[in-house]
């Protein structure tokens, strides 16, 4: 597992849900994290997977599970994912009244804490909270559906976050999620992202492992990794 440099996190949302163990195996030698999109059909208009599947995934792969909770009331559910052994649990700022409190609960439960910012949410109100988090997940689409087109204007948030990280000397991953592919990852890396969720670009490729290697090279060329 990489702790520095570029992180590529294939999104299982784009995999065949009937063959998730095979999807994990297909990227096991090249991915850094596995991104697990948890949607509840309330916070976002889609329904995906929850704790039973995450428990099964944990048993099926050694890759760190990067759980992205697109759910209402994350205070109620997030720690459960930590207790299942998730490496990182990100919840949406828009769904939580006390992000710092929940971040501390997640860290106490043994996982890294992530704050997710959706397309229409300003990042500035959350910058002072960043020392309480390990990951800042910035959506580069509207949360809720895979396969959407990358929105380059949202990279302004990444730039703002990167400035805050560097000026505050913070240890924080800046993760981007949405439309990350061969033709967009370099722009995201140049803006300051260092962790990249890629769904269709990986699992829609004939060779998922080669797709990850190509994405990593494109990002690292910009970031000097």
N, C-alpha and C positions, 0 to 999 in steps of 0.2 A: 504494500500500500504506500502510495506516495504522500509525503507530508509537505513537500515543497514543489514549486514548478507548476506546470499545467496539469489540471485535473479534467479528464473526460469522463462524463457520467452518462452512459446510455440510458435512455428512458424506456422502461418496460411498457409504457403506455402504447408504444409503437410495435411491440412484439406480439406474437401469437399467444393469446391468453391460455390456450389449450396446451401450450408447450413452454411454459415459463422456465422450467428447469433447463430445457435445451437452450433457451434464449440466454440464460445466465452462463451456461457452459460456452456458448459461442463467443463470448467476449471476455472470458475469465482471465486470459493471459494478457490482455491489452487494456482493458478498462481500469480506471482507478476506483470509481464508485459505481453502484447501480442506483439509478434514480427511480423512485417508486412514487407515483402520483396517486394520492388518496383523495378521492372526490366523493362528496356525500349527497349530490343532487339537491343541495340547499344553498350552500355558499356559491357553488357553481352548478350550472344546469347539466350535470353529467354524473354518472355513478360508476365507480370503478371498484377498487379493492380496499380491504381493511385489515385488521389485525390478524385474522386467521391466515390470510395469504402471506403477510409479512413474516409470520412465524414459520410458515413452510419455506419461504425464500431463505430465511436465515439458516435453515437446515440444509438447503440445497446448494449454497454458494459460500465461499470465503470472502467474496467481495464486500466491502463496506456498503451498507444500505443507507441511501440518502433519501429519507422519507419527506415528501413535500405534501403537507396537509392542507388541502383546499377544502376546508370544512368549517362549519359554524361551531362555536364553543370549543375551540382547541384546548382550553383550560381543562376541560373534562376528559379529553382523549389523548392528548399529546404524550403524557408521561407513560401511558401504556405502550407506546411504540418504543420508547427508551428502554422500558423493562423487557421488551422482547429482544433487545440487543441491537437496535438501529444505531448506526454510527453517527448520523446527523438527523435531527428532526427540525424541519422548518415549518413554521405556521405563519398565517397571514396577519399582517398588522391590522388589516381592515376588520378582522374577526375577533380581535382580542382587546379588551379594555386595559389590561396590565401586561404589556409585552415583557417588561423587565422581570416581573414576578414569575412569569411562566418560563422565561429563559433560565432563571435561577433554579426552578424546579427541575427542568430538563438536565441541567448540569449536575444537580444533586443526584439525579437518577442514573447518571453515568454516560450520558450522551452529549454530543455537541449540540448547541442551540443555534437555530437559524431563524432569521426574520425575513419573510417574503413580502415583496412590495408589488402590487398589481399594476397593470398598465396605467390606470387613471389616478393613481395615488402619488402625491408629492412625496419626495424622499426627505426633504429638509426637516420636517418635524421629528424625524427618527434618528437624525445624525448623532445627537447627544447620547443615544442609547447604545450605540454600536460597541462600546467597550464591554457590554454585557453579553455580546453574541460572538459566535465563532464563524458564522456564515451569514452573508447578506445575499438573498436570492432576489434578483431583479428580473421581473417578467419582461420579455421583449415581444410579447403578444398579450392578448387578453386571456387570463387564466380560465381554464375549463375545457379546452379541446386541443388535441394534437393536430399537427399538420397545417397550422396557420402560417401565414407569411410573416417573416421577420420585419419588425418595425424599427428602422435605424434611428428614428428620432428619440427612441427611449434610451439610447446610449448616453444621452446627456445625464441621466441618473447615474449611470456607471461612472462617468467622469467625476461627477460630484462626490460620489462615494469614495472613489480612489483618492481624490484630494483629501477627504476627511481621514482616510486610513493612513495616508502618508504623513499628514500634518500631525495626527495624533499618535503616530508610531504604534498603530494597532496591529494585532495579529488576527486578521479577519480575511476569510475567503470571500471574494465577490463572484457570485455565481450568476450566470445568465441562462434563461430558460425560454425557448420559443423561437422556432425557425432557424436554429443553429445548424449550419451546413457548410459545405466547402466554400461557398461564395459569401458567407456572412461571418464566419468565425474570426477572421483576421480583423475585421472592423471592431468586433466585440473585445478582442484582445488588446487592440490598440487603445480602446477607450478605458481599459483598466481591469477587465474581467480576467480571472485566472482559473475559473471552474466553469465548465460548459456542459449543459444538458443537451443531448442530441438524441432525438427519437427516430424519425423517419430516415435521417441521414445515416444512421447506423443499421437499424433493423429493416429498412427498406433497401439496403444494399445487398448485392449478391454475396459479398464477403464482408460481414460485419467487422471482423478483426482488422482487415485492411482499411476499412472506412475510418476506424478509430485512429489507426496509425497516420492516415492522411490528415485527419482533423488536428491531431496533436502537432504534426509538423507545421501545418499552416499557422496555428496559434503560437507555437514556440518560435517561429521565425520572426514574429512581431515582438514577442516578449523577451526574446533572447534566452529562452529556457534551454 
